[in-house]
Amino acid sequence: MLKKEIWTLCILYLLSKKDRYGYDLISQLKSLFPDAQEPIIYSILRELCKNQYTKIYLSTDSLG
């Protein structure tokens, strides 16, 4: 299992390339690291948002 700091760096790297949904991040990370766990990733996303490294916004685009 990767350490939280490594997960955080991976998430920030992926987000630096384009905006993503949480599910998209998890799918991408699981393809690279099969042991990626959703609760850990969502926890990191919440922490990043709380510390204002990321933000949540509503999209007007509908994907389904």
C-alpha angles and dihedrals in degrees: 000000000000120000120256092250092057091049089050092052091048091050093048091048092052091046091050089063097052143330112281142184117241091248090053090052092050092049091049093047093046090054089056099034114025092195092063110131123208097220092055094048094047090047090054091047091053091049092049090051093046090053090046097244088122135015137214120230138166117248122218090209115096118214097184 
